[in-house]
Amino acid sequence: MPSKFGKDVDRFYRSARWKKARELVIASAGGCCKMCGKFVGDHGHVHHIEPVTDENWMLPIAVDPSNLMLLCEQCHDAIRFQDTKKPVKVSFDENGEVNLFGREIKGGGNERQKTETGGNDRCEKEQTEC
């Protein structure tokens, strides 16, 4: 079956460089979807905000943590299958946190969000729907 990516991008996704970046994003997110907070562990999708192409796979943006976010399958599908004729709605709140499609990205940056009471992870460890 032909790949949806070019040959170079396929090779990139099998590289140690990508695997290390992916592991760092998962650890930074605490295994939680950045859109809905669902716990996905290492089974989530590490999504490129700026897609990887045959032209940029070798550039730093391909593994830059600010261009990557951990998503559950439902949230990843919501982004991937959006109408590609419309631009992605991305904005930032007063704290510099990313808002995608009008939804706050949970735990923006590299810090894990904590609830206001007790400092527990904001990530929902139970399997909830997005």
N, C-alpha and C positions, 0 to 999 in steps of 0.2 A: 504494500500500500504506500503510495507516495506521501511524503511528509508535507505538512502545511507550511513548513519553514524551508528556507534554502539550505544547501549542504553545509555552509559555514555555521549557520544558526543551530542546526542539528548537532554539529560537533561541539559548539559552545555549551549546549545543555547537557552534554556528557562530560564536560571538562571538570577538573579539580577546582578550577577558578570559580565556576558556577556553583558547584556543590558546597564550597566553603561559604560563598556569599549567601546561599540559601539557608544553610545552617545558622549563620549569624542573624539573619532576619527572623527566623523562627524563634531563636533564643531571645532576641531583643523584644519580640512581641509576646513572649511568654506563652507561645503556642495559641494565641488568641486572634481571631479574625479582627482586623482593624476596622471593619465597617459595622459589624453587629455584636462583636464581643464573644461569639461562640468559641469554645475551646476546640481546636482542631489538632493540636500537637504538631507532629511532623507530617501529618496527612493533609495539611492545607496546601493551598496554591500560593506560591510566592509570585506575585503579579508585578510585571513591569508597568509603571505608569507611562513612561515613554517606551513604546515597544522595541524589542530587539529586532534588528533587521540585518541583512547581509552587509549593509553599509556601516553599521555601528556596533556590531557584536564584539569587536576587539577594543572598543573605546571604554574608558572608565565608567560611563553611564550604564553599561550593561550589568555592572555589579555594585553600583553606587547605592548604599542603603537608602538614600533620600529618593531614589527612583524605584524602590521595591517596597511591597507591603504584603503581609500575610493575609490571605482571605479564605473563608470557607468556600465550599463548592457553590453554594447558592449565590453568595455575593460575587464570586468570580464569574459565574455564568451571567449574572445581571450586568456586569461590566462588559464582558466579552460579546454578549448577544444583543447589546443595545443597538439602536439604529445607527449604523456607521456613517450615515449622511449628516447626522447632527453632531456638533462638537461636544466633547465631554465637558460637563459643567464642573469646573474645579474652582474653588475659592478658598480663602483663608480667613479664619476668625481673628479676633483681636490678639490672641496669643500665638498666632502663626501656625495653628493647627489646620490640617487640610480638611476641607469639606468637599466631598465628591458626590455629585447628584443631589446636593442639598443635605447630605447626611454627614455628620461629623465622623471623621476617621478616629476611632478609639485609640488612645495612647499614642498620639502623634509623636514624631521624633523617636528617640531610642529609649524613652523611659516607659516603664509599665505604669499604667494608671492605677491608682488606689482609690477606694471609696473613702468618703469622708469619715466613716465610722470604723475604727479599728484597723485601718490600713490594709484590708483584705484586697486581693486581686479583683479588679473590676471584671475580669474575664469570667464568663459563665461556664463553669466546668461541666455542667450538664448539657446534654445534646439538645439544644433548643433550635428552633427555626429562626432564620434571619428575618 
